[in-house]
Amino acid sequence: MPLSDRFQPETLHANLGDAFYDAVTAADFPQHVLRYRNRRAAASIGLDTLTDEEWITHFGRFRPLPGSLQTPLALRYHGHQFRVYNPDLGDGRGFLFAQCRDVGDGRLLDLGTKGSGQTPWSRRGDGRLTLKGGLREVLATQMLEALGVDTSKSFSLIETGEALWRGDEPSPTRSSVLVRLSHSNIRIGTFQRLLFRDEHDNILRLMDHAIRHYLPEARREAADARAVAFLEAVGRRVARTGARWMLAGFVHGVLNTDNINITGESFDYGPWRFAPVLDPAFTAAYFDETGLYAFGRQPDALLWNMTRLAECLLPFAQQAALQKVLEGFAPDFRARFADAMLDRLGLESAGEAADQELTGAVWRFLAETRMPFERFFFDWRGGLDSAAGATAGPSADAYRAPAFAAVRQALAAHTPRPDARAHCYFDRAAPCTMLIDEVEAIWKPIAENDDWSAFHAKLAETEDMREALAASA
């Protein structure tokens, strides 16, 4: 079947030249069982008309999409991993498969893979992805999207029929290949590689490519002004995503510089977790022994990464100008944090001072009481208009305690947004959550009986949540 005429293919990353990537070939898998296709995301790029078999042809066997990249590209980058520089990185089990345009707003989008086979950057790895790892990424991205985080979309998950051996899960375990739809795969580590190699001309070329296609507000005539504006534009996006992680109770787990991209979009989900309560020391990765990327340290980790990007721009701009941008990151993060708090609670702004008072009161209350994180935002969506239901629910004792007085006072200054609780999602007895025990409970029947019912039920829950929270956004 011909592709829909709404599909708008692109090949713009290939125009950068082979200094930025390696042409690769996808693995030849023995089996292709379609486990998940994101129909809403497919409609957003005009690929919703594909049959399941056509879908598998493109996203399991990786036959090129007409008009887009004819050869997959494994992108080259370096990065700091737990703040140790690693020059041996790159797309080791994934590649850029295609580029296209969003049918609504015309944004340039990438279709990238995870688990699609070995590349020159595999570093003795097998280039594969476990089925459980693919499932976990689908669940993470669906939940984050529901909570208003700018995230890559899990586009496709296909089981591939191989037995994989991994040290962090029972093995042999089942294999899969994941396709992500994202805004950009250009990372801070992409710039770091060029700085490491003293390829200043290519840094400028990559920055101008990013400005042209992703960050047009950073356009300036002079290279020094462009570099400063570019850093500022990236910083705004990274701050917004980081603030929304915090209001989602989300811990990414591995905030290395190769996992932060220039559009600020959250992506690459490994040992992620959602915090059950507000605990600044809560970590996601068992190997994060010092808590470097703990929940409460994520803002600092993002600023550290932004500083590494600033270092890559020093050949083109004055250090003082770049430092001024970095000094603005924390205030911008606080502002984005307040915006995210209002979105989570479905409230109108009451002015900067009142918004910051609300943010501080809520955060102190959650830290002091350690009540279930998502429960609070579910109960108080719509502000004091929700008081009757909240104070009759399972957390009523916490809301009657003196610690809640400052929150109640701050809520009183804010007006609910229209339809803040209009969706039937708020008729539930409890909010949708995605805690680690729930993820394991979803995987268990799949591993034992190939029973995917709990997986699909959780996706339906997160879709209800997304619709409910988007209604008054």
TORKOL-4160 file (C-alpha; in steps of 0.2 Angstrom, whole numbers, padded with zeros to 4 digits, m for minus):
473
<pt num="1" X="0000" Y="0000" Z="0000"/>
<pt num="2" X="0007" Y="0017" Z="m0004"/>
<pt num="3" X="0011" Y="0028" Z="0010"/>
<pt num="4" X="m0001" Y="0042" Z="0015"/>
<pt num="5" X="0002" Y="0058" Z="0006"/>
<pt num="6" X="0003" Y="0066" Z="0024"/>
<pt num="7" X="0020" Y="0058" Z="0027"/>
<pt num="8" X="0033" Y="0070" Z="0023"/>
<pt num="9" X="0050" Y="0062" Z="0023"/>
<pt num="10" X="0067" Y="0071" Z="0026"/>
<pt num="11" X="0085" Y="0067" Z="0024"/>
<pt num="12" X="0092" Y="0082" Z="0033"/>
<pt num="13" X="0105" Y="0074" Z="0045"/>
<pt num="14" X="0113" Y="0065" Z="0030"/>
<pt num="15" X="0117" Y="0082" Z="0023"/>
<pt num="16" X="0129" Y="0085" Z="0038"/>
<pt num="17" X="0141" Y="0072" Z="0029"/>
<pt num="18" X="0149" Y="0056" Z="0035"/>
<pt num="19" X="0160" Y="0065" Z="0048"/>
<pt num="20" X="0145" Y="0064" Z="0060"/>
<pt num="21" X="0139" Y="0046" Z="0057"/>
<pt num="22" X="0143" Y="0029" Z="0050"/>
<pt num="23" X="0131" Y="0020" Z="0038"/>
<pt num="24" X="0126" Y="0003" Z="0045"/>
<pt num="25" X="0115" Y="m0012" Z="0042"/>
<pt num="26" X="0101" Y="m0018" Z="0053"/>
<pt num="27" X="0102" Y="m0035" Z="0061"/>
<pt num="28" X="0093" Y="m0049" Z="0052"/>
<pt num="29" X="0081" Y="m0056" Z="0066"/>
<pt num="30" X="0074" Y="m0073" Z="0065"/>
<pt num="31" X="0056" Y="m0068" Z="0071"/>
<pt num="32" X="0045" Y="m0052" Z="0070"/>
<pt num="33" X="0030" Y="m0052" Z="0083"/>
<pt num="34" X="0022" Y="m0034" Z="0084"/>
<pt num="35" X="0020" Y="m0031" Z="0102"/>
<pt num="36" X="0016" Y="m0012" Z="0102"/>
<pt num="37" X="0013" Y="0001" Z="0089"/>
<pt num="38" X="0009" Y="0019" Z="0094"/>
<pt num="39" X="m0006" Y="0024" Z="0083"/>
<pt num="40" X="m0007" Y="0042" Z="0089"/>
<pt num="41" X="0011" Y="0045" Z="0086"/>
<pt num="42" X="0010" Y="0036" Z="0069"/>
<pt num="43" X="m0005" Y="0048" Z="0064"/>
<pt num="44" X="0006" Y="0063" Z="0069"/>
<pt num="45" X="0018" Y="0059" Z="0055"/>
<pt num="46" X="0006" Y="0051" Z="0042"/>
<pt num="47" X="0011" Y="0033" Z="0045"/>
<pt num="48" X="m0006" Y="0027" Z="0053"/>
<pt num="49" X="m0012" Y="0019" Z="0036"/>
<pt num="50" X="0002" Y="0005" Z="0037"/>
<pt num="51" X="m0005" Y="m0013" Z="0039"/>
<pt num="52" X="0004" Y="m0023" Z="0053"/>
<pt num="53" X="0014" Y="m0032" Z="0040"/>
<pt num="54" X="0020" Y="m0016" Z="0032"/>
<pt num="55" X="0024" Y="m0009" Z="0049"/>
<pt num="56" X="0035" Y="m0024" Z="0053"/>
<pt num="57" X="0043" Y="m0022" Z="0036"/>
<pt num="58" X="0049" Y="m0005" Z="0040"/>
<pt num="59" X="0051" Y="m0006" Z="0059"/>
<pt num="60" X="0057" Y="m0024" Z="0061"/>
<pt num="61" X="0066" Y="m0027" Z="0045"/>
<pt num="62" X="0070" Y="m0009" Z="0042"/>
<pt num="63" X="0066" Y="m0007" Z="0024"/>
<pt num="64" X="0068" Y="0011" Z="0020"/>
<pt num="65" X="0053" Y="0023" Z="0020"/>
<pt num="66" X="0051" Y="0031" Z="0003"/>
<pt num="67" X="0060" Y="0048" Z="0002"/>
<pt num="68" X="0069" Y="0046" Z="0018"/>
<pt num="69" X="0086" Y="0039" Z="0023"/>
<pt num="70" X="0091" Y="0025" Z="0012"/>
<pt num="71" X="0104" Y="0018" Z="0024"/>
<pt num="72" X="0103" Y="0018" Z="0043"/>
<pt num="73" X="0115" Y="0030" Z="0051"/>
<pt num="74" X="0124" Y="0026" Z="0068"/>
<pt num="75" X="0128" Y="0043" Z="0075"/>
<pt num="76" X="0145" Y="0047" Z="0082"/>
<pt num="77" X="0146" Y="0056" Z="0099"/>
<pt num="78" X="0157" Y="0055" Z="0115"/>
<pt num="79" X="0151" Y="0059" Z="0133"/>
<pt num="80" X="0154" Y="0060" Z="0152"/>
<pt num="81" X="0147" Y="0045" Z="0160"/>
<pt num="82" X="0145" Y="0048" Z="0179"/>
<pt num="83" X="0157" Y="0062" Z="0175"/>
<pt num="84" X="0171" Y="0052" Z="0168"/>
<pt num="85" X="0174" Y="0056" Z="0150"/>
<pt num="86" X="0172" Y="0042" Z="0137"/>
<pt num="87" X="0178" Y="0044" Z="0119"/>
<pt num="88" X="0172" Y="0027" Z="0114"/>
<pt num="89" X="0154" Y="0030" Z="0113"/>
<pt num="90" X="0141" Y="0032" Z="0098"/>
<pt num="91" X="0126" Y="0023" Z="0093"/>
<pt num="92" X="0131" Y="0005" Z="0098"/>
<pt num="93" X="0114" Y="m0004" Z="0097"/>
<pt num="94" X="0104" Y="0009" Z="0088"/>
<pt num="95" X="0103" Y="0020" Z="0073"/>
<pt num="96" X="0094" Y="0034" Z="0064"/>
<pt num="97" X="0082" Y="0025" Z="0053"/>
<pt num="98" X="0072" Y="0040" Z="0045"/>
<pt num="99" X="0068" Y="0058" Z="0047"/>
<pt num="100" X="0051" Y="0066" Z="0043"/>
<pt num="101" X="0039" Y="0081" Z="0048"/>
<pt num="102" X="0025" Y="0082" Z="0060"/>
<pt num="103" X="0009" Y="0084" Z="0050"/>
<pt num="104" X="0003" Y="0097" Z="0062"/>
<pt num="105" X="0017" Y="0109" Z="0066"/>
<pt num="106" X="0030" Y="0104" Z="0053"/>
<pt num="107" X="0043" Y="0100" Z="0066"/>
<pt num="108" X="0058" Y="0089" Z="0060"/>
<pt num="109" X="0057" Y="0072" Z="0068"/>
<pt num="110" X="0068" Y="0057" Z="0070"/>
<pt num="111" X="0064" Y="0039" Z="0070"/>
<pt num="112" X="0078" Y="0030" Z="0079"/>
<pt num="113" X="0081" Y="0013" Z="0085"/>
<pt num="114" X="0086" Y="0003" Z="0100"/>
<pt num="115" X="0092" Y="m0015" Z="0099"/>
<pt num="116" X="0093" Y="m0015" Z="0080"/>
<pt num="117" X="0110" Y="m0024" Z="0079"/>
<pt num="118" X="0129" Y="m0020" Z="0081"/>
<pt num="119" X="0138" Y="m0005" Z="0074"/>
<pt num="120" X="0156" Y="0001" Z="0074"/>
<pt num="121" X="0152" Y="0008" Z="0092"/>
<pt num="122" X="0145" Y="m0008" Z="0100"/>
<pt num="123" X="0161" Y="m0010" Z="0111"/>
<pt num="124" X="0159" Y="m0029" Z="0111"/>
<pt num="125" X="0141" Y="m0028" Z="0115"/>
<pt num="126" X="0128" Y="m0038" Z="0105"/>
<pt num="127" X="0118" Y="m0023" Z="0099"/>
<pt num="128" X="0102" Y="m0031" Z="0105"/>
<pt num="129" X="0088" Y="m0025" Z="0117"/>
<pt num="130" X="0079" Y="m0036" Z="0129"/>
<pt num="131" X="0060" Y="m0037" Z="0127"/>
<pt num="132" X="0058" Y="m0032" Z="0145"/>
<pt num="133" X="0069" Y="m0017" Z="0142"/>
<pt num="134" X="0058" Y="m0012" Z="0127"/>
<pt num="135" X="0042" Y="m0014" Z="0137"/>
<pt num="136" X="0050" Y="m0003" Z="0151"/>
<pt num="137" X="0053" Y="0011" Z="0139"/>
<pt num="138" X="0036" Y="0010" Z="0132"/>
<pt num="139" X="0029" Y="0011" Z="0150"/>
<pt num="140" X="0040" Y="0026" Z="0155"/>
<pt num="141" X="0037" Y="0036" Z="0139"/>
<pt num="142" X="0018" Y="0034" Z="0140"/>
<pt num="143" X="0018" Y="0039" Z="0159"/>
<pt num="144" X="0029" Y="0054" Z="0156"/>
<pt num="145" X="0019" Y="0060" Z="0141"/>
<pt num="146" X="0003" Y="0059" Z="0152"/>
<pt num="147" X="0012" Y="0069" Z="0165"/>
<pt num="148" X="0016" Y="0083" Z="0153"/>
<pt num="149" X="0035" Y="0079" Z="0151"/>
<pt num="150" X="0043" Y="0082" Z="0133"/>
<pt num="151" X="0048" Y="0065" Z="0130"/>
<pt num="152" X="0053" Y="0054" Z="0115"/>
<pt num="153" X="0038" Y="0043" Z="0110"/>
<pt num="154" X="0040" Y="0024" Z="0110"/>
<pt num="155" X="0034" Y="0021" Z="0092"/>
<pt num="156" X="0035" Y="0003" Z="0089"/>
<pt num="157" X="0041" Y="m0013" Z="0099"/>
<pt num="158" X="0043" Y="m0029" Z="0090"/>
<pt num="159" X="0049" Y="m0046" Z="0098"/>
<pt num="160" X="0063" Y="m0053" Z="0088"/>
<pt num="161" X="0065" Y="m0071" Z="0093"/>
<pt num="162" X="0083" Y="m0072" Z="0100"/>
<pt num="163" X="0089" Y="m0077" Z="0117"/>
<pt num="164" X="0099" Y="m0064" Z="0126"/>
<pt num="165" X="0111" Y="m0065" Z="0141"/>
<pt num="166" X="0111" Y="m0051" Z="0153"/>
<pt num="167" X="0119" Y="m0049" Z="0170"/>
<pt num="168" X="0104" Y="m0038" Z="0177"/>
<pt num="169" X="0089" Y="m0050" Z="0173"/>
<pt num="170" X="0086" Y="m0068" Z="0173"/>
<pt num="171" X="0094" Y="m0076" Z="0157"/>
<pt num="172" X="0092" Y="m0081" Z="0144"/>
<pt num="173" X="0079" Y="m0068" Z="0141"/>
<pt num="174" X="0068" Y="m0063" Z="0126"/>
<pt num="175" X="0074" Y="m0050" Z="0113"/>
<pt num="176" X="0066" Y="m0035" Z="0105"/>
<pt num="177" X="0069" Y="m0020" Z="0094"/>
<pt num="178" X="0062" Y="m0003" Z="0098"/>
<pt num="179" X="0059" Y="0012" Z="0087"/>
<pt num="180" X="0057" Y="0030" Z="0095"/>
<pt num="181" X="0050" Y="0045" Z="0088"/>
<pt num="182" X="0059" Y="0060" Z="0094"/>
<pt num="183" X="0063" Y="0078" Z="0090"/>
<pt num="184" X="0082" Y="0076" Z="0089"/>
<pt num="185" X="0096" Y="0064" Z="0092"/>
<pt num="186" X="0109" Y="0078" Z="0093"/>
<pt num="187" X="0117" Y="0077" Z="0110"/>
<pt num="188" X="0128" Y="0087" Z="0121"/>
<pt num="189" X="0140" Y="0072" Z="0118"/>
<pt num="190" X="0139" Y="0075" Z="0099"/>
<pt num="191" X="0147" Y="0092" Z="0102"/>
<pt num="192" X="0160" Y="0085" Z="0115"/>
<pt num="193" X="0167" Y="0073" Z="0102"/>
<pt num="194" X="0170" Y="0087" Z="0090"/>
<pt num="195" X="0179" Y="0098" Z="0103"/>
<pt num="196" X="0189" Y="0082" Z="0109"/>
<pt num="197" X="0195" Y="0081" Z="0090"/>
<pt num="198" X="0198" Y="0100" Z="0089"/>
<pt num="199" X="0185" Y="0100" Z="0074"/>
<pt num="200" X="0180" Y="0118" Z="0077"/>
<pt num="201" X="0173" Y="0120" Z="0060"/>
<pt num="202" X="0162" Y="0105" Z="0063"/>
<pt num="203" X="0156" Y="0112" Z="0079"/>
<pt num="204" X="0150" Y="0128" Z="0071"/>
<pt num="205" X="0142" Y="0117" Z="0057"/>
<pt num="206" X="0133" Y="0107" Z="0069"/>
<pt num="207" X="0127" Y="0122" Z="0079"/>
<pt num="208" X="0121" Y="0130" Z="0063"/>
<pt num="209" X="0112" Y="0114" Z="0058"/>
<pt num="210" X="0104" Y="0113" Z="0075"/>
<pt num="211" X="0098" Y="0132" Z="0075"/>
<pt num="212" X="0092" Y="0130" Z="0057"/>
<pt num="213" X="0081" Y="0115" Z="0060"/>
<pt num="214" X="0077" Y="0115" Z="0079"/>
<pt num="215" X="0081" Y="0131" Z="0088"/>
<pt num="216" X="0077" Y="0145" Z="0075"/>
<pt num="217" X="0075" Y="0158" Z="0090"/>
<pt num="218" X="0094" Y="0157" Z="0091"/>
<pt num="219" X="0098" Y="0164" Z="0074"/>
<pt num="220" X="0111" Y="0178" Z="0075"/>
<pt num="221" X="0122" Y="0185" Z="0061"/>
<pt num="222" X="0138" Y="0184" Z="0071"/>
<pt num="223" X="0145" Y="0167" Z="0077"/>
<pt num="224" X="0148" Y="0173" Z="0095"/>
<pt num="225" X="0131" Y="0179" Z="0097"/>
<pt num="226" X="0124" Y="0163" Z="0089"/>
<pt num="227" X="0134" Y="0152" Z="0101"/>
<pt num="228" X="0127" Y="0162" Z="0116"/>
<pt num="229" X="0109" Y="0162" Z="0110"/>
<pt num="230" X="0111" Y="0143" Z="0106"/>
<pt num="231" X="0117" Y="0139" Z="0123"/>
<pt num="232" X="0102" Y="0149" Z="0130"/>
<pt num="233" X="0089" Y="0140" Z="0119"/>
<pt num="234" X="0096" Y="0123" Z="0124"/>
<pt num="235" X="0096" Y="0128" Z="0142"/>
<pt num="236" X="0078" Y="0134" Z="0142"/>
<pt num="237" X="0072" Y="0117" Z="0135"/>
<pt num="238" X="0083" Y="0107" Z="0147"/>
<pt num="239" X="0077" Y="0116" Z="0162"/>
<pt num="240" X="0059" Y="0114" Z="0157"/>
<pt num="241" X="0061" Y="0095" Z="0155"/>
<pt num="242" X="0070" Y="0094" Z="0171"/>
<pt num="243" X="0057" Y="0104" Z="0181"/>
<pt num="244" X="0044" Y="0092" Z="0174"/>
<pt num="245" X="0053" Y="0077" Z="0179"/>
<pt num="246" X="0053" Y="0083" Z="0197"/>
<pt num="247" X="0035" Y="0087" Z="0197"/>
<pt num="248" X="0032" Y="0069" Z="0189"/>
<pt num="249" X="0042" Y="0061" Z="0203"/>
<pt num="250" X="0053" Y="0054" Z="0190"/>
<pt num="251" X="0072" Y="0049" Z="0191"/>
<pt num="252" X="0080" Y="0046" Z="0175"/>
<pt num="253" X="0095" Y="0037" Z="0182"/>
<pt num="254" X="0109" Y="0040" Z="0170"/>
<pt num="255" X="0110" Y="0059" Z="0166"/>
<pt num="256" X="0126" Y="0057" Z="0156"/>
<pt num="257" X="0130" Y="0071" Z="0143"/>
<pt num="258" X="0127" Y="0058" Z="0129"/>
<pt num="259" X="0109" Y="0057" Z="0136"/>
<pt num="260" X="0105" Y="0075" Z="0135"/>
<pt num="261" X="0100" Y="0082" Z="0118"/>
<pt num="262" X="0099" Y="0099" Z="0111"/>
<pt num="263" X="0080" Y="0100" Z="0111"/>
<pt num="264" X="0079" Y="0096" Z="0129"/>
<pt num="265" X="0068" Y="0081" Z="0125"/>
<pt num="266" X="0069" Y="0067" Z="0138"/>
<pt num="267" X="0075" Y="0050" Z="0130"/>
<pt num="268" X="0085" Y="0034" Z="0132"/>
<pt num="269" X="0076" Y="0025" Z="0147"/>
<pt num="270" X="0087" Y="0013" Z="0156"/>
<pt num="271" X="0086" Y="0011" Z="0175"/>
<pt num="272" X="0072" Y="0024" Z="0177"/>
<pt num="273" X="0060" Y="0025" Z="0192"/>
<pt num="274" X="0046" Y="0035" Z="0199"/>
<pt num="275" X="0048" Y="0040" Z="0217"/>
<pt num="276" X="0034" Y="0033" Z="0228"/>
<pt num="277" X="0037" Y="0048" Z="0240"/>
<pt num="278" X="0047" Y="0064" Z="0239"/>
<pt num="279" X="0064" Y="0058" Z="0244"/>
<pt num="280" X="0079" Y="0068" Z="0237"/>
<pt num="281" X="0091" Y="0053" Z="0239"/>
<pt num="282" X="0080" Y="0041" Z="0229"/>
<pt num="283" X="0090" Y="0033" Z="0215"/>
<pt num="284" X="0085" Y="0023" Z="0200"/>
<pt num="285" X="0101" Y="0014" Z="0195"/>
<pt num="286" X="0108" Y="0001" Z="0206"/>
<pt num="287" X="0126" Y="0006" Z="0200"/>
<pt num="288" X="0124" Y="0024" Z="0206"/>
<pt num="289" X="0132" Y="0020" Z="0222"/>
<pt num="290" X="0136" Y="0038" Z="0227"/>
<pt num="291" X="0118" Y="0045" Z="0222"/>
<pt num="292" X="0126" Y="0056" Z="0209"/>
<pt num="293" X="0109" Y="0056" Z="0199"/>
<pt num="294" X="0097" Y="0054" Z="0214"/>
<pt num="295" X="0080" Y="0063" Z="0212"/>
<pt num="296" X="0085" Y="0078" Z="0222"/>
<pt num="297" X="0102" Y="0080" Z="0212"/>
<pt num="298" X="0094" Y="0080" Z="0195"/>
<pt num="299" X="0094" Y="0099" Z="0193"/>
<pt num="300" X="0112" Y="0100" Z="0197"/>
<pt num="301" X="0116" Y="0086" Z="0185"/>
<pt num="302" X="0108" Y="0095" Z="0171"/>
<pt num="303" X="0117" Y="0111" Z="0175"/>
<pt num="304" X="0134" Y="0102" Z="0175"/>
<pt num="305" X="0129" Y="0095" Z="0158"/>
<pt num="306" X="0125" Y="0112" Z="0151"/>
<pt num="307" X="0142" Y="0118" Z="0157"/>
<pt num="308" X="0150" Y="0104" Z="0147"/>
<pt num="309" X="0140" Y="0111" Z="0131"/>
<pt num="310" X="0146" Y="0128" Z="0135"/>
<pt num="311" X="0164" Y="0122" Z="0135"/>
<pt num="312" X="0161" Y="0116" Z="0117"/>
<pt num="313" X="0156" Y="0134" Z="0112"/>
<pt num="314" X="0171" Y="0143" Z="0119"/>
<pt num="315" X="0180" Y="0143" Z="0102"/>
<pt num="316" X="0166" Y="0155" Z="0096"/>
<pt num="317" X="0161" Y="0165" Z="0111"/>
<pt num="318" X="0168" Y="0174" Z="0127"/>
<pt num="319" X="0168" Y="0164" Z="0143"/>
<pt num="320" X="0159" Y="0178" Z="0152"/>
<pt num="321" X="0145" Y="0178" Z="0140"/>
<pt num="322" X="0143" Y="0159" Z="0141"/>
<pt num="323" X="0144" Y="0160" Z="0160"/>
<pt num="324" X="0130" Y="0172" Z="0161"/>
<pt num="325" X="0119" Y="0160" Z="0152"/>
<pt num="326" X="0124" Y="0146" Z="0164"/>
<pt num="327" X="0120" Y="0158" Z="0179"/>
<pt num="328" X="0103" Y="0160" Z="0172"/>
<pt num="329" X="0099" Y="0141" Z="0172"/>
<pt num="330" X="0094" Y="0140" Z="0191"/>
<pt num="331" X="0082" Y="0154" Z="0191"/>
<pt num="332" X="0074" Y="0148" Z="0175"/>
<pt num="333" X="0073" Y="0131" Z="0182"/>
<pt num="334" X="0064" Y="0138" Z="0197"/>
<pt num="335" X="0052" Y="0147" Z="0186"/>
<pt num="336" X="0049" Y="0131" Z="0175"/>
<pt num="337" X="0046" Y="0122" Z="0191"/>
<pt num="338" X="0032" Y="0134" Z="0197"/>
<pt num="339" X="0024" Y="0132" Z="0180"/>
<pt num="340" X="0025" Y="0113" Z="0181"/>
<pt num="341" X="0017" Y="0114" Z="0198"/>
<pt num="342" X="0002" Y="0124" Z="0192"/>
<pt num="343" X="0000" Y="0112" Z="0178"/>
<pt num="344" X="0000" Y="0097" Z="0189"/>
<pt num="345" X="m0013" Y="0105" Z="0201"/>
<pt num="346" X="m0023" Y="0113" Z="0187"/>
<pt num="347" X="m0022" Y="0131" Z="0193"/>
<pt num="348" X="m0020" Y="0148" Z="0186"/>
<pt num="349" X="m0005" Y="0158" Z="0190"/>
<pt num="350" X="m0008" Y="0171" Z="0204"/>
<pt num="351" X="0009" Y="0180" Z="0200"/>
<pt num="352" X="0027" Y="0175" Z="0203"/>
<pt num="353" X="0027" Y="0177" Z="0222"/>
<pt num="354" X="0011" Y="0168" Z="0225"/>
<pt num="355" X="0016" Y="0154" Z="0213"/>
<pt num="356" X="0033" Y="0152" Z="0221"/>
<pt num="357" X="0025" Y="0152" Z="0238"/>
<pt num="358" X="0014" Y="0138" Z="0233"/>
<pt num="359" X="0028" Y="0128" Z="0225"/>
<pt num="360" X="0038" Y="0129" Z="0241"/>
<pt num="361" X="0024" Y="0125" Z="0253"/>
<pt num="362" X="0019" Y="0109" Z="0243"/>
<pt num="363" X="0037" Y="0103" Z="0242"/>
<pt num="364" X="0040" Y="0105" Z="0260"/>
<pt num="365" X="0024" Y="0096" Z="0264"/>
<pt num="366" X="0028" Y="0082" Z="0253"/>
<pt num="367" X="0046" Y="0080" Z="0260"/>
<pt num="368" X="0040" Y="0081" Z="0278"/>
<pt num="369" X="0025" Y="0069" Z="0277"/>
<pt num="370" X="0032" Y="0057" Z="0264"/>
<pt num="371" X="0014" Y="0054" Z="0258"/>
<pt num="372" X="0012" Y="0045" Z="0242"/>
<pt num="373" X="0018" Y="0057" Z="0229"/>
<pt num="374" X="0006" Y="0055" Z="0215"/>
<pt num="375" X="m0009" Y="0054" Z="0228"/>
<pt num="376" X="m0006" Y="0072" Z="0233"/>
<pt num="377" X="m0008" Y="0079" Z="0215"/>
<pt num="378" X="m0023" Y="0068" Z="0211"/>
<pt num="379" X="m0032" Y="0074" Z="0227"/>
<pt num="380" X="m0028" Y="0092" Z="0225"/>
<pt num="381" X="m0031" Y="0094" Z="0206"/>
<pt num="382" X="m0042" Y="0110" Z="0205"/>
<pt num="383" X="m0035" Y="0117" Z="0221"/>
<pt num="384" X="m0047" Y="0120" Z="0236"/>
<pt num="385" X="m0062" Y="0116" Z="0225"/>
<pt num="386" X="m0056" Y="0098" Z="0228"/>
<pt num="387" X="m0055" Y="0099" Z="0247"/>
<pt num="388" X="m0071" Y="0089" Z="0251"/>
<pt num="389" X="m0065" Y="0074" Z="0241"/>
<pt num="390" X="m0047" Y="0075" Z="0247"/>
<pt num="391" X="m0051" Y="0077" Z="0266"/>
<pt num="392" X="m0062" Y="0062" Z="0264"/>
<pt num="393" X="m0049" Y="0051" Z="0256"/>
<pt num="394" X="m0035" Y="0039" Z="0262"/>
<pt num="395" X="m0023" Y="0054" Z="0265"/>
<pt num="396" X="m0036" Y="0064" Z="0275"/>
<pt num="397" X="m0025" Y="0063" Z="0291"/>
<pt num="398" X="m0010" Y="0071" Z="0282"/>
<pt num="399" X="m0022" Y="0085" Z="0276"/>
<pt num="400" X="m0028" Y="0089" Z="0293"/>
<pt num="401" X="m0011" Y="0090" Z="0301"/>
<pt num="402" X="m0003" Y="0107" Z="0305"/>
<pt num="403" X="0010" Y="0104" Z="0291"/>
<pt num="404" X="m0004" Y="0106" Z="0278"/>
<pt num="405" X="m0009" Y="0123" Z="0284"/>
<pt num="406" X="0004" Y="0132" Z="0273"/>
<pt num="407" X="m0002" Y="0122" Z="0258"/>
<pt num="408" X="m0020" Y="0127" Z="0261"/>
<pt num="409" X="m0016" Y="0145" Z="0262"/>
<pt num="410" X="m0006" Y="0145" Z="0246"/>
<pt num="411" X="m0019" Y="0136" Z="0237"/>
<pt num="412" X="m0032" Y="0149" Z="0242"/>
<pt num="413" X="m0023" Y="0162" Z="0231"/>
<pt num="414" X="m0025" Y="0152" Z="0215"/>
<pt num="415" X="m0040" Y="0150" Z="0204"/>
<pt num="416" X="m0044" Y="0132" Z="0196"/>
<pt num="417" X="m0042" Y="0131" Z="0178"/>
<pt num="418" X="m0058" Y="0127" Z="0168"/>
<pt num="419" X="m0061" Y="0108" Z="0167"/>
<pt num="420" X="m0047" Y="0104" Z="0179"/>
<pt num="421" X="m0056" Y="0089" Z="0186"/>
<pt num="422" X="m0069" Y="0086" Z="0172"/>
<pt num="423" X="m0062" Y="0070" Z="0165"/>
<pt num="424" X="m0069" Y="0054" Z="0172"/>
<pt num="425" X="m0051" Y="0049" Z="0177"/>
<pt num="426" X="m0054" Y="0059" Z="0193"/>
<pt num="427" X="m0069" Y="0047" Z="0197"/>
<pt num="428" X="m0056" Y="0034" Z="0201"/>
<pt num="429" X="m0052" Y="0029" Z="0219"/>
<pt num="430" X="m0033" Y="0031" Z="0216"/>
<pt num="431" X="m0022" Y="0039" Z="0204"/>
<pt num="432" X="m0012" Y="0030" Z="0190"/>
<pt num="433" X="0005" Y="0026" Z="0195"/>
<pt num="434" X="0020" Y="0018" Z="0188"/>
<pt num="435" X="0031" Y="0011" Z="0202"/>
<pt num="436" X="0044" Y="m0002" Z="0200"/>
<pt num="437" X="0033" Y="m0016" Z="0209"/>
<pt num="438" X="0019" Y="m0012" Z="0196"/>
<pt num="439" X="0031" Y="m0013" Z="0181"/>
<pt num="440" X="0038" Y="m0030" Z="0188"/>
<pt num="441" X="0019" Y="m0036" Z="0190"/>
<pt num="442" X="0016" Y="m0031" Z="0172"/>
<pt num="443" X="0031" Y="m0041" Z="0166"/>
<pt num="444" X="0029" Y="m0057" Z="0176"/>
<pt num="445" X="0013" Y="m0064" Z="0166"/>
<pt num="446" X="0022" Y="m0060" Z="0150"/>
<pt num="447" X="0038" Y="m0069" Z="0155"/>
<pt num="448" X="0028" Y="m0084" Z="0162"/>
<pt num="449" X="0013" Y="m0085" Z="0151"/>
<pt num="450" X="0015" Y="m0073" Z="0137"/>
<pt num="451" X="0000" Y="m0064" Z="0144"/>
<pt num="452" X="0000" Y="m0045" Z="0139"/>
<pt num="453" X="m0017" Y="m0040" Z="0147"/>
<pt num="454" X="m0009" Y="m0031" Z="0161"/>
<pt num="455" X="0002" Y="m0021" Z="0149"/>
<pt num="456" X="m0012" Y="m0016" Z="0139"/>
<pt num="457" X="m0023" Y="m0011" Z="0154"/>
<pt num="458" X="m0009" Y="0000" Z="0161"/>
<pt num="459" X="m0007" Y="0009" Z="0144"/>
<pt num="460" X="m0026" Y="0012" Z="0144"/>
<pt num="461" X="m0024" Y="0019" Z="0161"/>
<pt num="462" X="m0010" Y="0031" Z="0156"/>
<pt num="463" X="m0020" Y="0037" Z="0141"/>
<pt num="464" X="m0035" Y="0041" Z="0152"/>
<pt num="465" X="m0022" Y="0051" Z="0163"/>
<pt num="466" X="m0015" Y="0060" Z="0148"/>
<pt num="467" X="m0032" Y="0065" Z="0142"/>
<pt num="468" X="m0037" Y="0071" Z="0159"/>
<pt num="469" X="m0022" Y="0081" Z="0163"/>
<pt num="470" X="m0022" Y="0089" Z="0145"/>
<pt num="471" X="m0040" Y="0094" Z="0146"/>
<pt num="472" X="m0035" Y="0110" Z="0156"/>
<pt num="473" X="m0017" Y="0112" Z="0150"/>
